[in-house]
Amino acid sequence: MPDQASDAAPVLVEPSASNLPTVPRKQRVERFEISIPKHQSPSAMPEIQRTATFRHSSEAALQVPFPIAPIHERARAGFLDLALLLFTYGGMVALFRALGGQIGFNKIDVIVTVATLALFYTQYFALFTVFGGSTPGMMVRGLRAVSLDGSVPTFRQMAWRSLGYVLSAGTFFLGFLWALWDEDHLCWQDRISRTYLTLIDNLTGGNPPPTADRR
């Protein structure tokens, strides 16, 4: 009987994972770079917009052929006109009282006094501005009104300018004070009528202003 041990097929035994030799694995380090765009914070945006607006307004200054009269010269002319206006109005009131009129401090008399003063102010600037071209204060200080293009203002422009004087004074003189904030140092009457005041010396030093169409 043949030997059974020699005839038996060999049995293959698989090695377990614990018996396999451990080979150290090289560690791989992977790096990821993320680019995050920088955004302006909401609080900084208004500041940037205000700066851009300021630069735009300063660059958009009005270009005129003759220099605009300084504020202090226009203020002196205005004070002279105001002094002459009050002096004339006071003379009219004195004449009214001399003729037997009575002005008290009751409500009606105060309203009538203020209304007549406003009417006298309107007539003063309307007559001298529209028909004379300049007020007595402007004449004394050597000022003259010209159009933005350097020409002589038309009748319509001077009419709008006289209306601008009324609006500037009727808003507690805010229209006159507006020159302190205006980029071109112009008042409301200047903007409304598209005219401005310049020194007469500036006109005589160069060519006289051209005459515009008086329509």
ABEGO torsion letter per residue (X at the ends): XBBAAAABBBBBBBBBAAABBBBBBBBBBBBBBBBBBBBBBAAAAAAAAAAAAAAAAAAABBBBABBBBBAAAAAAAAAAAAAAAAAAAAAAAAAAAAAGBBBBABAAAAAAAAAAAAAAAAAAAAAAAAAAGBBAAAAAAGBBBBBAAGBBBBAAAAAAAAAAAAAAAAAGGAAAAAAAABAAGBBAAAAAAGBBBBBAAAAAABBBBBBBBBX
